């Protein structure tokens, strides 16, 4: 998944001293400890560490297991986490973090808990940036020139240049130096990515044969023991079954409710529906390595052929908005002047003919004797009723303009291997979720083409590359907005994706779970404060 920091003000001060938090103990807030919270996820996590993970199911689990140097609170303000205070130089190029001395790593079975130190911070940065570590985070932290250990509990970052919102970017999760088996780089084959240890409020207990992830409260959590004893992440391959599991008390919470199930859950007094404004959007992504899709007229024709308004209303109860470009609509970077391409099948046919295609004997467009026949790969975890309908509607819309689409449902890991590693696909249906929707560099910069990178479609445009770099370098917020508006115009015209919609997100949960605050991207950032009254605990 795309991970970028929430927009906050850059702080340029000689020294910003933040108060330390008391040693780990009960929170002493009058709320009870105890209870189990089972929550439903649509699919299974591939990895459980914060570096190799690139999907939201994994990101949500890492939020429970790991901590960063700083965090973003419910008011969207930067607060101390593993760092108890920090100093920033006047020129904005040096950040010195003074670390807490009361933090320990989750102990492995048969081992004593080890202390958290500056060595772990330096190790995390180095392994994250190693050329052989495959992670979507590299592009985000290229602005760092070096990191140095000053003392056991002090670490200094030197930046290549001052950047906007620098402090918020130090919310990256720190992993232990003694964690991975390979001390140089991290791969998905390393045992650590399936059995991670962190410093967060919950400890990974085990993964069951049914791929349920069991997390238990960290009794020594430095912010005080979390209230809920145990979190259980339960995977579902079908959203309808997941909703029924909530209705029949098999789970206590759904992270993201299927829009079609909202009325049923809303009508049951046992449950609470809580909206949260995730910066996200869905899209059909194209593999530009395929000569048939390399011509933007073909891609724009596909977008004209698809009736997005009809699908949004029919399949998602109109719980969302059609989008026109690469930024999430809730972002300041989104260009409202760019309108979505209208549904216009005649225009689609005209564009295909302009690109050199003509109808064949079977009604399918062809060019130089080659039929415009393409595969659409969908992960089997996405085989929900709504997604099936979107896929079949897309297939039908394209059929009406002379394009043959073969739908292939693949097992989740096989789908990721095909799309992100082998690049063996023509079209995919997917979505991005952002924690800073103004940075789209990992999606569309040509340097991000490659195995397990987010520019899976192989999109390359020197003008887009230049604007992305210019946007990252400027310290002028208004200039950056202007640059991003240009990027929006360019990418809407180039159509590496058919940009679909952003949906209104709702979590559904049993009312016994109290004080539920949801982070719009990471979801569980404040879960250590959630609690279940003693009378409702299992």
DRENDOMI-503734 format. One record per residue (C-alpha): x negated, y negated, z. Coordinates in steps of 0.05 Angstrom, whole numbers, plus 5000, padded with zeros to 4 digits. Example, Ala and Ser with C-alpha at 12.3 -4.5 7.8 and 13.67 -1.06 7.14 Angstrom:
2
475450905156472750215143
//
This chain:
538
500050005000498049284989495548995054494448255062494947825124501147425145500646685128498246285187494245645195486745695189483545495254476945135249474544995319467945055354470845515407477745795417478146105486484046565496485946845565484147565577489648075592489548485656486949195657491349765633496849955681504449985682507249365648510849175713516248825673522049165708523549625649523350375657518250855628520651505597524751785540523452035470524651665405525352085342525451685278526751875206522051735148523451825075517552265057511152495091504652125105498652335064493552075113493951785184487951325187488250575171482850575118484851105066492351015076495950655020503250815035508050505085509651155123502251215141501450465156507150505207503851085244497050735245500450135277502150585336495250915341490250355326488749625345485449025311481048475337487048015334494448125324500547725301505947645353513547585344512746835333507846965276502146685317495146975324493947295392488147685423487948435417481248805420477948115422479547725484477047075454473346805393469346215367469545935296464245475267466044785242464644985170469245595175463746085155462146415222467046775269464447055335468947535373468147695447471048385459474948665517470949105564476849515589478549895525477250635513478451075453483651625456479952235483479252855440481153515472475753725522472253045518471952435562474751785534469151355505468750595512470350125454464349685435461649235381458549845348465450075329467249415296460749405255461850145237469050015214466949445168461049825139464950475125470850085097466349725047462050315027462450444952464551164963470250995010476650964970481050445003485649874981482449445035475849304999478448744956481548405016474948365054470148194999469647485028465447755086457947685076455648075137457548305206452648335265452748615335450648065383451648475447455649085468461848665470460448115420460548145345459547605292462347565221459047115170463446945110460946825039465346215038470945905080477746185063484946025079487946425138481246755154482846905227489047295210485047765166481348025228487648405246484749005208484849645249478349865282476350595280471250945326464051045306464551755332471051885293469452085221465052685209461252295155458051665187457051315120463651345082470751605091474352075044481252395047477753065060474852815126478453145186479152455218484452225168489152775193487052775267485352045281483751735349484750995362485650495419493050355407499150485451500351195425495951805419496752315363498652965399499753425339503053525271508054095270509154615216515054195192510253595185513253225244508152745274508252765350505452145387505052075462504251465506497051235520496851205596490550775591492950285539489649615553496049225548499549685597502650365586508150345532515050485559517451045513513951705529513951995460515051795387516652345336516352175262520852655224520252695148526352755102526452895028533552645021536251975047543352245054541052805100536952305140543051865150547152465172541652655221542551975254550152055256549452745289544252515340538552935309534452295305534951625342532551145287531851055212526350575191529850395126537150555117539750745048544250145027549850625009549950875081550350185114558050165120558250845155552850665206555649965216562550255232559850695288559250345355553650805377548750475329545549805315543649565246537849085248535648705186528348535174525448135117520048575087516248255030517248804979519948964910521349564865518849644794517750104735510150114724506950254656500550614638497250124590492150654570497650954527497250604459504950604455505250184519499149734505503449244465507048764511512848714462514449444477514249324552518548694546523349084502524149604558525749044608531048744561534049444552535249544627541449254661538449114730544548734756548949334741544249814776543449364837550949304845552750034831547150384868545249904925551849554939548648914913544248884976538548514943536348054887533448134817526247884810522147624753514847714772509247984815510547624881515847814932521647324929520947145003513846894990511746164981507946414920514146624882515746184822523246044822522745714754521346384721527946724707528647484700529047724628536447814612539748474594539648454518539249114480539348764413533248364433529949004457530949334389528448704353522048704395520749444381521649324306517048714311511849184343512249634282517350154304523150404263528650914278527051634260531852164235533452354307534851634327528351564366523850984347517251184314510950854289505751164243509451824250509151814327515751824366516751324422517551894472514951784543514852124611517551804675514352114737517952064804515552364870520252894897520852524963524251974922529352474897534952114934541751984905540351244892533551374861536251934818541551454792536450914777532151404740537851694699540550994684533650784660533351404616540251244587538850494576532550664538536051204497540750664471534950274441531550884411526651094466526351804492524751864566523152524599524052504675519052924715519953014791513353184824511353384894508952764931501552924934501553174862504952534840499652104875494152524844497152424774498351684783492651414825487051904810488052234742492451684712496452224677503151864669506851394622511851064669513051094744518450834791515350554855515249954902510149514937510649245007506248655026503848335090501347735049505147694984500547144958494747614944496148074885488748184867488748934881494749024835492648644773485248464775481248894726476049044779481449454814482149944757479650634778481051254819485551134879485850384865492349994862491549764790493750454768496550224701489749964677492249254666486748774645487148044626481147574634485746974645489347334701482647554731480246834731486546564764486347104817479146924835480746174834486646284880482346664930476746134929480845504939482045225009487544764983494245084997497944674944492744834892493445574909500945514901500045204832495245764812500046294836505745984797501446044734499946764752507446894759508746594689503147004657504947674689512347574676510647474602505548054599510348534634505449054661511649244703519049194692520248804757526749044787529148774853527848644926532648994973535148745040532049205091535949485151533649935206538950345241538050605312541850855372543750295419540350655477533750395449532849695478528649075464527449285392523348765355521148965285514948725248517148605175511148975147508149435200514849565235512049845301507549255322511749115384513949835399510149865464515449385492521449815470524850215524530450705539534650625603533651195652540851415644539851505569533151865571532952585547
//
